[in-house]
């Protein structure tokens, strides 16, 4: 059985953006189905229970994700195994990441992360989280929430 339609968000390719999905059975199918409309980086930092991933995959089907039943099941299984609540989120290096990578890693809008990159280019590398808080217009709460996932 096939599922049809268009998935929300924007188009990203899994190979072009970091961080990518962890290796494992189902990675290729997940990249294939999810990259058709929005890419995998939209959820690579997300952590869910098996039920949470199943619900999200069902929502994507309602929004038009296309795939055979076996493929859809493979995606759900892969996500539940490799991006579960017990799996650590990938780290983000605020001195080496692009604006897109920072947006994915920090979970904030890319318009804000472009400001971070500009500030970094003008003022040099960040040494600690307090340096990040000096960036004009940046809300500290989302960054503070990712404190343990940030490298300098």
MOBEL-V335670 format. One record per helix or strand of 3 or more residues. SS is the DSSP state (~ for helix, > for strand). FROM is the first residue (numbers start at 1). LEN is the number of residues. If there is no record, write none. Layout:
# MOBEL-V335670
ss->{SS:SS}
from->{FROM:FROM}
len->{LEN:LEN}
This chain:
# MOBEL-V335670
ss->{~:~:~:~:~:~:~:~}
from->{27:50:69:99:110:129:140:147}
len->{9:13:14:8:14:5:6:3}
